[in-house]
């Protein structure tokens, strides 16, 4: 649960956005073909997760999907 609490903070959101930017850059510079598309897609997903404050792994560990719902639970 501590992981999801961290991801719901501004620091966690910025970490996801930064990780997404790194994945996109790595995909565009290092890889080619389908792997480039996969890495760019994953990067875009992480950026969206940071902007809209959701965590994809949270439901797998029994936490709410959206960060705003974390305090309600």
Predicted model as a PDB file, atoms N, CA, C, CB and O in Angstrom, pLDDT in the B-factor column:
MODEL        1                                                                  
ATOM      1  N   UNK A   1       0.816  -1.190   0.000  1.00 70.00           N  
ATOM      2  CA  UNK A   1       0.000   0.000   0.000  1.00 70.00           C  
ATOM      3  C   UNK A   1       0.866   1.262   0.000  1.00 70.00           C  
ATOM      4  CB  UNK A   1      -0.931  -0.007   1.200  1.00 70.00           C  
ATOM      5  O   UNK A   1       0.452   2.308  -0.501  1.00 70.00           O  
ATOM      6  N   UNK A   2       2.075   1.153   0.569  1.00 81.00           N  
ATOM      7  CA  UNK A   2       2.962   2.310   0.589  1.00 81.00           C  
ATOM      8  C   UNK A   2       3.348   2.735  -0.819  1.00 81.00           C  
ATOM      9  CB  UNK A   2       4.211   2.006   1.403  1.00 81.00           C  
ATOM     10  O   UNK A   2       3.501   3.924  -1.098  1.00 81.00           O  
ATOM     11  N   UNK A   3       3.505   1.754  -1.705  1.00 81.00           N  
ATOM     12  CA  UNK A   3       3.843   2.064  -3.089  1.00 81.00           C  
ATOM     13  C   UNK A   3       2.772   2.932  -3.735  1.00 81.00           C  
ATOM     14  CB  UNK A   3       4.031   0.778  -3.891  1.00 81.00           C  
ATOM     15  O   UNK A   3       3.092   3.912  -4.408  1.00 81.00           O  
ATOM     16  N   UNK A   4       1.514   2.586  -3.538  1.00 80.00           N  
ATOM     17  CA  UNK A   4       0.438   3.369  -4.146  1.00 80.00           C  
ATOM     18  C   UNK A   4       0.321   4.741  -3.504  1.00 80.00           C  
ATOM     19  CB  UNK A   4      -0.889   2.627  -4.033  1.00 80.00           C  
ATOM     20  O   UNK A   4      -0.025   5.710  -4.179  1.00 80.00           O  
ATOM     21  N   UNK A   5       0.602   4.838  -2.217  1.00 83.00           N  
ATOM     22  CA  UNK A   5       0.598   6.160  -1.576  1.00 83.00           C  
ATOM     23  C   UNK A   5       1.676   7.056  -2.169  1.00 83.00           C  
ATOM     24  CB  UNK A   5       0.805   6.025  -0.058  1.00 83.00           C  
ATOM     25  O   UNK A   5       1.448   8.245  -2.392  1.00 83.00           O  
ATOM     26  N   UNK A   6       2.863   6.479  -2.428  1.00 85.00           N  
ATOM     27  CA  UNK A   6       3.935   7.249  -3.060  1.00 85.00           C  
ATOM     28  C   UNK A   6       3.533   7.679  -4.461  1.00 85.00           C  
ATOM     29  CB  UNK A   6       5.231   6.431  -3.111  1.00 85.00           C  
ATOM     30  O   UNK A   6       3.761   8.825  -4.846  1.00 85.00           O  
ATOM     31  N   UNK A   7       2.940   6.778  -5.221  1.00 85.00           N  
ATOM     32  CA  UNK A   7       2.565   7.100  -6.594  1.00 85.00           C  
ATOM     33  C   UNK A   7       1.463   8.162  -6.664  1.00 85.00           C  
ATOM     34  CB  UNK A   7       2.111   5.841  -7.311  1.00 85.00           C  
ATOM     35  O   UNK A   7       1.326   8.838  -7.684  1.00 85.00           O  
ATOM     36  N   UNK A   8       0.681   8.317  -5.598  1.00 84.00           N  
ATOM     37  CA  UNK A   8      -0.391   9.310  -5.586  1.00 84.00           C  
ATOM     38  C   UNK A   8       0.128  10.709  -5.234  1.00 84.00           C  
ATOM     39  CB  UNK A   8      -1.475   8.893  -4.594  1.00 84.00           C  
ATOM     40  O   UNK A   8      -0.588  11.693  -5.419  1.00 84.00           O  
ATOM     41  N   UNK A   9       1.357  10.810  -4.731  1.00 88.00           N  
ATOM     42  CA  UNK A   9       1.915  12.126  -4.396  1.00 88.00           C  
ATOM     43  C   UNK A   9       2.440  12.800  -5.659  1.00 88.00           C  
ATOM     44  CB  UNK A   9       3.049  11.995  -3.340  1.00 88.00           C  
ATOM     45  O   UNK A   9       2.560  12.176  -6.714  1.00 88.00           O  
ATOM     46  N   UNK A  10       2.748  14.078  -5.527  1.00 91.00           N  
ATOM     47  CA  UNK A  10       3.302  14.813  -6.666  1.00 91.00           C  
ATOM     48  C   UNK A  10       4.646  14.240  -7.095  1.00 91.00           C  
ATOM     49  CB  UNK A  10       3.454  16.294  -6.321  1.00 91.00           C  
ATOM     50  O   UNK A  10       4.967  14.230  -8.283  1.00 91.00           O  
ATOM     51  N   UNK A  11       5.428  13.766  -6.142  1.00 92.00           N  
ATOM     52  CA  UNK A  11       6.716  13.148  -6.471  1.00 92.00           C  
ATOM     53  C   UNK A  11       6.503  11.896  -7.319  1.00 92.00           C  
ATOM     54  CB  UNK A  11       7.498  12.796  -5.182  1.00 92.00           C  
ATOM     55  O   UNK A  11       7.192  11.699  -8.320  1.00 92.00           O  
ATOM     56  N   UNK A  12       5.567  11.066  -6.931  1.00 90.00           N  
ATOM     57  CA  UNK A  12       5.271   9.859  -7.690  1.00 90.00           C  
ATOM     58  C   UNK A  12       4.750  10.162  -9.081  1.00 90.00           C  
ATOM     59  CB  UNK A  12       4.272   9.019  -6.951  1.00 90.00           C  
ATOM     60  O   UNK A  12       5.095   9.486 -10.050  1.00 90.00           O  
ATOM     61  N   UNK A  13       3.929  11.169  -9.166  1.00 93.00           N  
ATOM     62  CA  UNK A  13       3.400  11.552 -10.477  1.00 93.00           C  
ATOM     63  C   UNK A  13       4.512  12.057 -11.381  1.00 93.00           C  
ATOM     64  CB  UNK A  13       2.315  12.625 -10.328  1.00 93.00           C  
ATOM     65  O   UNK A  13       4.547  11.729 -12.567  1.00 93.00           O  
ATOM     66  N   UNK A  14       5.423  12.857 -10.828  1.00 95.00           N  
ATOM     67  CA  UNK A  14       6.545  13.363 -11.620  1.00 95.00           C  
ATOM     68  C   UNK A  14       7.496  12.235 -12.014  1.00 95.00           C  
ATOM     69  CB  UNK A  14       7.305  14.441 -10.838  1.00 95.00           C  
ATOM     70  O   UNK A  14       8.080  12.267 -13.097  1.00 95.00           O  
ATOM     71  N   UNK A  15       7.654  11.238 -11.143  1.00 94.00           N  
ATOM     72  CA  UNK A  15       8.498  10.084 -11.468  1.00 94.00           C  
ATOM     73  C   UNK A  15       7.921   9.323 -12.667  1.00 94.00           C  
ATOM     74  CB  UNK A  15       8.627   9.141 -10.244  1.00 94.00           C  
ATOM     75  O   UNK A  15       8.666   8.895 -13.549  1.00 94.00           O  
ATOM     76  N   UNK A  16       6.603   9.157 -12.697  1.00 94.00           N  
ATOM     77  CA  UNK A  16       5.979   8.452 -13.827  1.00 94.00           C  
ATOM     78  C   UNK A  16       6.125   9.245 -15.119  1.00 94.00           C  
ATOM     79  CB  UNK A  16       4.493   8.189 -13.542  1.00 94.00           C  
ATOM     80  O   UNK A  16       6.382   8.671 -16.177  1.00 94.00           O  
ATOM     81  N   UNK A  17       5.963  10.551 -15.037  1.00 96.00           N  
ATOM     82  CA  UNK A  17       6.100  11.387 -16.234  1.00 96.00           C  
ATOM     83  C   UNK A  17       7.541  11.336 -16.739  1.00 96.00           C  
ATOM     84  CB  UNK A  17       5.681  12.853 -15.934  1.00 96.00           C  
ATOM     85  O   UNK A  17       7.772  11.189 -17.939  1.00 96.00           O  
ATOM     86  N   UNK A  18       8.501  11.455 -15.837  1.00 97.00           N  
ATOM     87  CA  UNK A  18       9.914  11.400 -16.223  1.00 97.00           C  
ATOM     88  C   UNK A  18      10.268  10.035 -16.809  1.00 97.00           C  
ATOM     89  CB  UNK A  18      10.814  11.704 -15.013  1.00 97.00           C  
ATOM     90  O   UNK A  18      10.966   9.959 -17.820  1.00 97.00           O  
ATOM     91  N   UNK A  19       9.798   8.970 -16.191  1.00 96.00           N  
ATOM     92  CA  UNK A  19      10.064   7.626 -16.714  1.00 96.00           C  
ATOM     93  C   UNK A  19       9.459   7.460 -18.101  1.00 96.00           C  
ATOM     94  CB  UNK A  19       9.507   6.552 -15.761  1.00 96.00           C  
ATOM     95  O   UNK A  19      10.064   6.831 -18.969  1.00 96.00           O  
ATOM     96  N   UNK A  20       8.277   8.014 -18.318  1.00 97.00           N  
ATOM     97  CA  UNK A  20       7.650   7.955 -19.635  1.00 97.00           C  
ATOM     98  C   UNK A  20       8.455   8.696 -20.680  1.00 97.00           C  
ATOM     99  CB  UNK A  20       6.254   8.522 -19.575  1.00 97.00           C  
ATOM    100  O   UNK A  20       8.600   8.226 -21.809  1.00 97.00           O  
ATOM    101  N   UNK A  21       8.983   9.857 -20.310  1.00 97.00           N  
ATOM    102  CA  UNK A  21       9.803  10.625 -21.251  1.00 97.00           C  
ATOM    103  C   UNK A  21      11.089   9.871 -21.601  1.00 97.00           C  
ATOM    104  CB  UNK A  21      10.143  12.006 -20.661  1.00 97.00           C  
ATOM    105  O   UNK A  21      11.531   9.885 -22.750  1.00 97.00           O  
ATOM    106  N   UNK A  22      11.681   9.219 -20.608  1.00 97.00           N  
ATOM    107  CA  UNK A  22      12.899   8.440 -20.850  1.00 97.00           C  
ATOM    108  C   UNK A  22      12.608   7.261 -21.772  1.00 97.00           C  
ATOM    109  CB  UNK A  22      13.497   7.939 -19.520  1.00 97.00           C  
ATOM    110  O   UNK A  22      13.392   6.971 -22.676  1.00 97.00           O  
ATOM    111  N   UNK A  23      11.480   6.578 -21.549  1.00 96.00           N  
ATOM    112  CA  UNK A  23      11.123   5.453 -22.424  1.00 96.00           C  
ATOM    113  C   UNK A  23      10.893   5.908 -23.858  1.00 96.00           C  
ATOM    114  CB  UNK A  23       9.872   4.751 -21.900  1.00 96.00           C  
ATOM    115  O   UNK A  23      11.327   5.245 -24.800  1.00 96.00           O  
ATOM    116  N   UNK A  24      10.213   7.036 -24.022  1.00 97.00           N  
ATOM    117  CA  UNK A  24       9.971   7.549 -25.372  1.00 97.00           C  
ATOM    118  C   UNK A  24      11.285   7.901 -26.051  1.00 97.00           C  
ATOM    119  CB  UNK A  24       9.049   8.780 -25.330  1.00 97.00           C  
ATOM    120  O   UNK A  24      11.502   7.546 -27.209  1.00 97.00           O  
ATOM    121  N   UNK A  25      12.155   8.591 -25.345  1.00 96.00           N  
ATOM    122  CA  UNK A  25      13.447   8.971 -25.909  1.00 96.00           C  
ATOM    123  C   UNK A  25      14.272   7.735 -26.258  1.00 96.00           C  
ATOM    124  CB  UNK A  25      14.219   9.863 -24.925  1.00 96.00           C  
ATOM    125  O   UNK A  25      14.869   7.669 -27.333  1.00 96.00           O  
ATOM    126  N   UNK A  26      14.308   6.767 -25.364  1.00 95.00           N  
ATOM    127  CA  UNK A  26      15.058   5.541 -25.634  1.00 95.00           C  
ATOM    128  C   UNK A  26      14.479   4.802 -26.836  1.00 95.00           C  
ATOM    129  CB  UNK A  26      15.054   4.629 -24.401  1.00 95.00           C  
ATOM    130  O   UNK A  26      15.221   4.278 -27.666  1.00 95.00           O  
ATOM    131  N   UNK A  27      13.172   4.764 -26.922  1.00 94.00           N  
ATOM    132  CA  UNK A  27      12.543   4.090 -28.049  1.00 94.00           C  
ATOM    133  C   UNK A  27      12.850   4.762 -29.370  1.00 94.00           C  
ATOM    134  CB  UNK A  27      11.060   4.028 -27.850  1.00 94.00           C  
ATOM    135  O   UNK A  27      13.074   4.086 -30.374  1.00 94.00           O  
ATOM    136  N   UNK A  28      12.862   6.083 -29.382  1.00 95.00           N  
ATOM    137  CA  UNK A  28      13.112   6.808 -30.621  1.00 95.00           C  
ATOM    138  C   UNK A  28      14.580   6.780 -31.033  1.00 95.00           C  
ATOM    139  CB  UNK A  28      12.656   8.235 -30.477  1.00 95.00           C  
ATOM    140  O   UNK A  28      14.894   6.778 -32.224  1.00 95.00           O  
ATOM    141  N   UNK A  29      15.472   6.758 -30.057  1.00 94.00           N  
ATOM    142  CA  UNK A  29      16.899   6.846 -30.371  1.00 94.00           C  
ATOM    143  C   UNK A  29      17.542   5.475 -30.545  1.00 94.00           C  
ATOM    144  CB  UNK A  29      17.622   7.612 -29.282  1.00 94.00           C  
ATOM    145  O   UNK A  29      18.359   5.285 -31.447  1.00 94.00           O  
ATOM    146  N   UNK A  30      17.189   4.529 -29.702  1.00 93.00           N  
ATOM    147  CA  UNK A  30      17.921   3.264 -29.651  1.00 93.00           C  
ATOM    148  C   UNK A  30      17.287   2.172 -30.507  1.00 93.00           C  
ATOM    149  CB  UNK A  30      18.017   2.790 -28.224  1.00 93.00           C  
ATOM    150  O   UNK A  30      17.997   1.446 -31.203  1.00 93.00           O  
ATOM    151  N   UNK A  31      15.987   2.047 -30.467  1.00 89.00           N  
ATOM    152  CA  UNK A  31      15.327   0.901 -31.081  1.00 89.00           C  
ATOM    153  C   UNK A  31      14.727   1.240 -32.444  1.00 89.00           C  
ATOM    154  CB  UNK A  31      14.244   0.375 -30.161  1.00 89.00           C  
ATOM    155  O   UNK A  31      14.635   2.403 -32.838  1.00 89.00           O  
ATOM    156  N   UNK A  32      14.325   0.183 -33.147  1.00 89.00           N  
ATOM    157  CA  UNK A  32      13.678   0.346 -34.446  1.00 89.00           C  
ATOM    158  C   UNK A  32      12.549  -0.667 -34.563  1.00 89.00           C  
ATOM    159  CB  UNK A  32      14.699   0.175 -35.610  1.00 89.00           C  
ATOM    160  O   UNK A  32      12.480  -1.635 -33.806  1.00 89.00           O  
ATOM    161  N   UNK A  33      11.678  -0.429 -35.515  1.00 92.00           N  
ATOM    162  CA  UNK A  33      10.594  -1.363 -35.800  1.00 92.00           C  
ATOM    163  C   UNK A  33       9.524  -1.386 -34.737  1.00 92.00           C  
ATOM    164  CB  UNK A  33      11.139  -2.730 -35.968  1.00 92.00           C  
ATOM    165  O   UNK A  33       9.181  -0.359 -34.152  1.00 92.00           O  
ATOM    166  N   UNK A  34       8.999  -2.577 -34.494  1.00 95.00           N  
ATOM    167  CA  UNK A  34       7.887  -2.740 -33.571  1.00 95.00           C  
ATOM    168  C   UNK A  34       8.289  -2.422 -32.143  1.00 95.00           C  
ATOM    169  CB  UNK A  34       7.344  -4.145 -33.651  1.00 95.00           C  
ATOM    170  O   UNK A  34       7.469  -1.938 -31.363  1.00 95.00           O  
ATOM    171  N   UNK A  35       9.561  -2.692 -31.783  1.00 94.00           N  
ATOM    172  CA  UNK A  35      10.017  -2.418 -30.423  1.00 94.00           C  
ATOM    173  C   UNK A  35       9.997  -0.928 -30.126  1.00 94.00           C  
ATOM    174  CB  UNK A  35      11.422  -2.974 -30.210  1.00 94.00           C  
ATOM    175  O   UNK A  35       9.735  -0.520 -28.994  1.00 94.00           O  
ATOM    176  N   UNK A  36      10.272  -0.115 -31.137  1.00 95.00           N  
ATOM    177  CA  UNK A  36      10.188   1.339 -30.970  1.00 95.00           C  
ATOM    178  C   UNK A  36       8.761   1.747 -30.631  1.00 95.00           C  
ATOM    179  CB  UNK A  36      10.664   2.067 -32.247  1.00 95.00           C  
ATOM    180  O   UNK A  36       8.540   2.551 -29.725  1.00 95.00           O  
ATOM    181  N   UNK A  37       7.810   1.202 -31.346  1.00 95.00           N  
ATOM    182  CA  UNK A  37       6.403   1.530 -31.096  1.00 95.00           C  
ATOM    183  C   UNK A  37       5.958   1.073 -29.707  1.00 95.00           C  
ATOM    184  CB  UNK A  37       5.512   0.890 -32.165  1.00 95.00           C  
ATOM    185  O   UNK A  37       5.218   1.780 -29.024  1.00 95.00           O  
ATOM    186  N   UNK A  38       6.406  -0.092 -29.300  1.00 96.00           N  
ATOM    187  CA  UNK A  38       6.037  -0.605 -27.981  1.00 96.00           C  
ATOM    188  C   UNK A  38       6.586   0.287 -26.883  1.00 96.00           C  
ATOM    189  CB  UNK A  38       6.545  -2.037 -27.798  1.00 96.00           C  
ATOM    190  O   UNK A  38       5.870   0.613 -25.936  1.00 96.00           O  
ATOM    191  N   UNK A  39       7.849   0.686 -26.996  1.00 96.00           N  
ATOM    192  CA  UNK A  39       8.457   1.524 -25.967  1.00 96.00           C  
ATOM    193  C   UNK A  39       7.841   2.914 -25.939  1.00 96.00           C  
ATOM    194  CB  UNK A  39       9.955   1.627 -26.191  1.00 96.00           C  
ATOM    195  O   UNK A  39       7.615   3.466 -24.862  1.00 96.00           O  
ATOM    196  N   UNK A  40       7.568   3.484 -27.100  1.00 96.00           N  
ATOM    197  CA  UNK A  40       6.915   4.794 -27.146  1.00 96.00           C  
ATOM    198  C   UNK A  40       5.505   4.706 -26.565  1.00 96.00           C  
ATOM    199  CB  UNK A  40       6.866   5.328 -28.596  1.00 96.00           C  
ATOM    200  O   UNK A  40       5.079   5.607 -25.842  1.00 96.00           O  
ATOM    201  N   UNK A  41       4.787   3.644 -26.869  1.00 97.00           N  
ATOM    202  CA  UNK A  41       3.451   3.453 -26.308  1.00 97.00           C  
ATOM    203  C   UNK A  41       3.482   3.322 -24.793  1.00 97.00           C  
ATOM    204  CB  UNK A  41       2.801   2.225 -26.914  1.00 97.00           C  
ATOM    205  O   UNK A  41       2.640   3.890 -24.097  1.00 97.00           O  
ATOM    206  N   UNK A  42       4.454   2.570 -24.283  1.00 96.00           N  
ATOM    207  CA  UNK A  42       4.592   2.436 -22.830  1.00 96.00           C  
ATOM    208  C   UNK A  42       4.937   3.784 -22.198  1.00 96.00           C  
ATOM    209  CB  UNK A  42       5.674   1.390 -22.481  1.00 96.00           C  
ATOM    210  O   UNK A  42       4.437   4.110 -21.121  1.00 96.00           O  
ATOM    211  N   UNK A  43       5.776   4.556 -22.852  1.00 97.00           N  
ATOM    212  CA  UNK A  43       6.122   5.877 -22.351  1.00 97.00           C  
ATOM    213  C   UNK A  43       4.919   6.803 -22.313  1.00 97.00           C  
ATOM    214  CB  UNK A  43       7.211   6.485 -23.199  1.00 97.00           C  
ATOM    215  O   UNK A  43       4.724   7.536 -21.344  1.00 97.00           O  
ATOM    216  N   UNK A  44       4.118   6.770 -23.360  1.00 97.00           N  
ATOM    217  CA  UNK A  44       2.907   7.594 -23.392  1.00 97.00           C  
ATOM    218  C   UNK A  44       1.929   7.175 -22.303  1.00 97.00           C  
ATOM    219  CB  UNK A  44       2.232   7.502 -24.764  1.00 97.00           C  
ATOM    220  O   UNK A  44       1.261   8.019 -21.706  1.00 97.00           O  
ATOM    221  N   UNK A  45       1.844   5.885 -22.045  1.00 96.00           N  
ATOM    222  CA  UNK A  45       0.969   5.383 -20.986  1.00 96.00           C  
ATOM    223  C   UNK A  45       1.434   5.874 -19.614  1.00 96.00           C  
ATOM    224  CB  UNK A  45       0.923   3.846 -21.012  1.00 96.00           C  
ATOM    225  O   UNK A  45       0.615   6.255 -18.778  1.00 96.00           O  
ATOM    226  N   UNK A  46       2.741   5.863 -19.383  1.00 95.00           N  
ATOM    227  CA  UNK A  46       3.265   6.361 -18.113  1.00 95.00           C  
ATOM    228  C   UNK A  46       3.033   7.855 -17.949  1.00 95.00           C  
ATOM    229  CB  UNK A  46       4.746   6.057 -18.003  1.00 95.00           C  
ATOM    230  O   UNK A  46       2.715   8.318 -16.854  1.00 95.00           O  
ATOM    231  N   UNK A  47       3.190   8.604 -19.021  1.00 97.00           N  
ATOM    232  CA  UNK A  47       2.928  10.046 -18.955  1.00 97.00           C  
ATOM    233  C   UNK A  47       1.459  10.298 -18.643  1.00 97.00           C  
ATOM    234  CB  UNK A  47       3.322  10.738 -20.281  1.00 97.00           C  
ATOM    235  O   UNK A  47       1.137  11.155 -17.820  1.00 97.00           O  
ATOM    236  N   UNK A  48       0.571   9.561 -19.292  1.00 96.00           N  
ATOM    237  CA  UNK A  48      -0.861   9.714 -19.012  1.00 96.00           C  
ATOM    238  C   UNK A  48      -1.181   9.335 -17.568  1.00 96.00           C  
ATOM    239  CB  UNK A  48      -1.691   8.852 -19.978  1.00 96.00           C  
ATOM    240  O   UNK A  48      -2.012   9.977 -16.925  1.00 96.00           O  
ATOM    241  N   UNK A  49      -0.518   8.289 -17.057  1.00 94.00           N  
ATOM    242  CA  UNK A  49      -0.733   7.868 -15.675  1.00 94.00           C  
ATOM    243  C   UNK A  49      -0.313   8.966 -14.707  1.00 94.00           C  
ATOM    244  CB  UNK A  49       0.039   6.575 -15.379  1.00 94.00           C  
ATOM    245  O   UNK A  49      -0.976   9.188 -13.694  1.00 94.00           O  
ATOM    246  N   UNK A  50       0.775   9.646 -15.008  1.00 93.00           N  
ATOM    247  CA  UNK A  50       1.220  10.736 -14.151  1.00 93.00           C  
ATOM    248  C   UNK A  50       0.304  11.940 -14.226  1.00 93.00           C  
ATOM    249  CB  UNK A  50       2.617  11.143 -14.519  1.00 93.00           C  
ATOM    250  O   UNK A  50      -0.003  12.548 -13.201  1.00 93.00           O  
ATOM    251  N   UNK A  51      -0.131  12.288 -15.407  1.00 94.00           N  
ATOM    252  CA  UNK A  51      -0.989  13.465 -15.579  1.00 94.00           C  
ATOM    253  C   UNK A  51      -2.361  13.244 -14.958  1.00 94.00           C  
ATOM    254  CB  UNK A  51      -1.139  13.804 -17.064  1.00 94.00           C  
ATOM    255  O   UNK A  51      -2.874  14.114 -14.254  1.00 94.00           O  
ATOM    256  N   UNK A  52      -2.960  12.075 -15.216  1.00 93.00           N  
ATOM    257  CA  UNK A  52      -4.316  11.810 -14.745  1.00 93.00           C  
ATOM    258  C   UNK A  52      -4.362  11.075 -13.404  1.00 93.00           C  
ATOM    259  CB  UNK A  52      -5.055  11.010 -15.775  1.00 93.00           C  
ATOM    260  O   UNK A  52      -5.438  10.709 -12.930  1.00 93.00           O  
ATOM    261  N   UNK A  53      -3.195  10.860 -12.794  1.00 91.00           N  
ATOM    262  CA  UNK A  53      -3.063  10.305 -11.446  1.00 91.00           C  
ATOM    263  C   UNK A  53      -3.751   8.945 -11.297  1.00 91.00           C  
ATOM    264  CB  UNK A  53      -3.637  11.277 -10.433  1.00 91.00           C  
ATOM    265  O   UNK A  53      -4.622   8.761 -10.446  1.00 91.00           O  
ATOM    266  N   UNK A  54      -3.340   8.000 -12.143  1.00 90.00           N  
ATOM    267  CA  UNK A  54      -3.789   6.624 -11.948  1.00 90.00           C  
ATOM    268  C   UNK A  54      -2.574   5.710 -11.939  1.00 90.00           C  
ATOM    269  CB  UNK A  54      -4.798   6.194 -13.055  1.00 90.00           C  
ATOM    270  O   UNK A  54      -1.523   6.041 -12.490  1.00 90.00           O  
ATOM    271  N   UNK A  55      -2.734   4.572 -11.313  1.00 87.00           N  
ATOM    272  CA  UNK A  55      -1.635   3.614 -11.186  1.00 87.00           C  
ATOM    273  C   UNK A  55      -2.117   2.265 -11.713  1.00 87.00           C  
ATOM    274  CB  UNK A  55      -1.144   3.496  -9.696  1.00 87.00           C  
ATOM    275  O   UNK A  55      -3.077   1.693 -11.198  1.00 87.00           O  
ATOM    276  N   UNK A  56      -1.444   1.770 -12.738  1.00 86.00           N  
ATOM    277  CA  UNK A  56      -1.877   0.542 -13.380  1.00 86.00           C  
ATOM    278  C   UNK A  56      -1.698  -0.696 -12.514  1.00 86.00           C  
ATOM    279  CB  UNK A  56      -1.137   0.362 -14.652  1.00 86.00           C  
ATOM    280  O   UNK A  56      -2.457  -1.655 -12.650  1.00 86.00           O  
ATOM    281  N   UNK A  57      -0.721  -0.693 -11.638  1.00 86.00           N  
ATOM    282  CA  UNK A  57      -0.478  -1.879 -10.806  1.00 86.00           C  
ATOM    283  C   UNK A  57      -1.240  -1.843  -9.489  1.00 86.00           C  
ATOM    284  CB  UNK A  57       0.999  -2.016 -10.525  1.00 86.00           C  
ATOM    285  O   UNK A  57      -1.268  -2.846  -8.776  1.00 86.00           O  
ATOM    286  N   UNK A  58      -1.850  -0.734  -9.151  1.00 85.00           N  
ATOM    287  CA  UNK A  58      -2.548  -0.608  -7.868  1.00 85.00           C  
ATOM    288  C   UNK A  58      -3.658  -1.645  -7.685  1.00 85.00           C  
ATOM    289  CB  UNK A  58      -3.133   0.780  -7.741  1.00 85.00           C  
ATOM    290  O   UNK A  58      -3.740  -2.230  -6.605  1.00 85.00           O  
ATOM    291  N   UNK A  59      -4.511  -1.904  -8.669  1.00 87.00           N  
ATOM    292  CA  UNK A  59      -5.553  -2.921  -8.460  1.00 87.00           C  
ATOM    293  C   UNK A  59      -4.985  -4.328  -8.233  1.00 87.00           C  
ATOM    294  CB  UNK A  59      -6.489  -2.945  -9.656  1.00 87.00           C  
ATOM    295  O   UNK A  59      -5.626  -5.163  -7.594  1.00 87.00           O  
ATOM    296  N   UNK A  60      -3.796  -4.583  -8.750  1.00 88.00           N  
ATOM    297  CA  UNK A  60      -3.182  -5.897  -8.551  1.00 88.00           C  
ATOM    298  C   UNK A  60      -2.765  -6.127  -7.105  1.00 88.00           C  
ATOM    299  CB  UNK A  60      -1.977  -6.050  -9.457  1.00 88.00           C  
ATOM    300  O   UNK A  60      -2.669  -7.268  -6.653  1.00 88.00           O  
ATOM    301  N   UNK A  61      -2.517  -5.037  -6.380  1.00 87.00           N  
ATOM    302  CA  UNK A  61      -2.130  -5.169  -4.975  1.00 87.00           C  
ATOM    303  C   UNK A  61      -3.246  -4.736  -4.036  1.00 87.00           C  
ATOM    304  CB  UNK A  61      -0.880  -4.354  -4.696  1.00 87.00           C  
ATOM    305  O   UNK A  61      -3.019  -4.549  -2.840  1.00 87.00           O  
ATOM    306  N   UNK A  62      -4.449  -4.576  -4.574  1.00 85.00           N  
ATOM    307  CA  UNK A  62      -5.613  -4.293  -3.746  1.00 85.00           C  
ATOM    308  C   UNK A  62      -5.825  -2.828  -3.407  1.00 85.00           C  
ATOM    309  CB  UNK A  62      -5.509  -5.051  -2.501  1.00 85.00           C  
ATOM    310  O   UNK A  62      -6.539  -2.517  -2.453  1.00 85.00           O  
ATOM    311  N   UNK A  63      -5.227  -1.930  -4.158  1.00 85.00           N  
ATOM    312  CA  UNK A  63      -5.381  -0.495  -3.920  1.00 85.00           C  
ATOM    313  C   UNK A  63      -6.272   0.106  -5.012  1.00 85.00           C  
ATOM    314  CB  UNK A  63      -3.989   0.217  -3.886  1.00 85.00           C  
ATOM    315  O   UNK A  63      -6.458  -0.506  -6.064  1.00 85.00           O  
ATOM    316  N   UNK A  64      -6.820   1.293  -4.770  1.00 86.00           N  
ATOM    317  CA  UNK A  64      -7.655   1.932  -5.790  1.00 86.00           C  
ATOM    318  C   UNK A  64      -6.851   2.303  -7.039  1.00 86.00           C  
ATOM    319  CB  UNK A  64      -8.319   3.179  -5.214  1.00 86.00           C  
ATOM    320  O   UNK A  64      -5.655   2.580  -6.956  1.00 86.00           O  
ATOM    321  N   UNK A  65      -7.511   2.307  -8.181  1.00 86.00           N  
ATOM    322  CA  UNK A  65      -6.897   2.628  -9.467  1.00 86.00           C  
ATOM    323  C   UNK A  65      -6.476   4.094  -9.523  1.00 86.00           C  
ATOM    324  CB  UNK A  65      -7.865   2.315 -10.613  1.00 86.00           C  
ATOM    325  O   UNK A  65      -5.376   4.403  -9.982  1.00 86.00           O  
ATOM    326  N   UNK A  66      -7.341   5.001  -9.058  1.00 87.00           N  
ATOM    327  CA  UNK A  66      -7.059   6.436  -9.092  1.00 87.00           C  
ATOM    328  C   UNK A  66      -6.488   6.904  -7.759  1.00 87.00           C  
ATOM    329  CB  UNK A  66      -8.331   7.228  -9.431  1.00 87.00           C  
ATOM    330  O   UNK A  66      -6.919   6.456  -6.696  1.00 87.00           O  
ATOM    331  N   UNK A  67      -5.516   7.809  -7.825  1.00 84.00           N  
ATOM    332  CA  UNK A  67      -4.892   8.332  -6.627  1.00 84.00           C  
ATOM    333  C   UNK A  67      -5.849   9.090  -5.743  1.00 84.00           C  
ATOM    334  CB  UNK A  67      -3.760   9.208  -6.993  1.00 84.00           C  
ATOM    335  O   UNK A  67      -5.707   9.070  -4.520  1.00 84.00           O  
ATOM    336  N   UNK A  68      -6.828   9.764  -6.335  1.00 82.00           N  
ATOM    337  CA  UNK A  68      -7.784  10.540  -5.539  1.00 82.00           C  
ATOM    338  C   UNK A  68      -8.657   9.647  -4.666  1.00 82.00           C  
ATOM    339  CB  UNK A  68      -8.665  11.382  -6.451  1.00 82.00           C  
ATOM    340  O   UNK A  68      -9.179  10.097  -3.646  1.00 82.00           O  
ATOM    341  N   UNK A  69      -8.818   8.390  -5.055  1.00 84.00           N  
ATOM    342  CA  UNK A  69      -9.627   7.449  -4.282  1.00 84.00           C  
ATOM    343  C   UNK A  69      -8.846   6.784  -3.157  1.00 84.00           C  
ATOM    344  CB  UNK A  69     -10.192   6.391  -5.193  1.00 84.00           C  
ATOM    345  O   UNK A  69      -9.426   6.058  -2.350  1.00 84.00           O  
ATOM    346  N   UNK A  70      -7.561   7.015  -3.093  1.00 76.00           N  
ATOM    347  CA  UNK A  70      -6.721   6.352  -2.103  1.00 76.00           C  
ATOM    348  C   UNK A  70      -7.068   6.805  -0.695  1.00 76.00           C  
ATOM    349  CB  UNK A  70      -5.251   6.621  -2.390  1.00 76.00           C  
ATOM    350  O   UNK A  70      -7.091   5.982   0.220  1.00 76.00           O  
ATOM    351  N   UNK A  71      -7.337   8.087  -0.496  1.00 66.00           N  
ATOM    352  CA  UNK A  71      -7.682   8.574   0.845  1.00 66.00           C  
ATOM    353  C   UNK A  71      -9.084   8.144   1.270  1.00 66.00           C  
ATOM    354  CB  UNK A  71      -7.577  10.093   0.892  1.00 66.00           C  
ATOM    355  O   UNK A  71      -9.369   8.078   2.466  1.00 66.00           O  
ATOM    356  N   UNK A  72      -9.949   7.854   0.327  1.00 66.00           N  
ATOM    357  CA  UNK A  72     -11.319   7.438   0.635  1.00 66.00           C  
ATOM    358  C   UNK A  72     -11.380   5.987   1.108  1.00 66.00           C  
ATOM    359  CB  UNK A  72     -12.210   7.620  -0.591  1.00 66.00           C  
ATOM    360  O   UNK A  72     -12.307   5.591   1.815  1.00 66.00           O  
ATOM    361  N   UNK A  73     -10.376   5.197   0.706  1.00 57.00           N  
ATOM    362  CA  UNK A  73     -10.425   3.769   1.048  1.00 57.00           C  
ATOM    363  C   UNK A  73      -9.908   3.493   2.447  1.00 57.00           C  
ATOM    364  CB  UNK A  73      -9.624   2.964   0.047  1.00 57.00           C  
ATOM    365  O   UNK A  73      -9.885   2.342   2.881  1.00 57.00           O  
TER     366      UNK A  73                                                      
ENDMDL                                                                          
END                                                                             
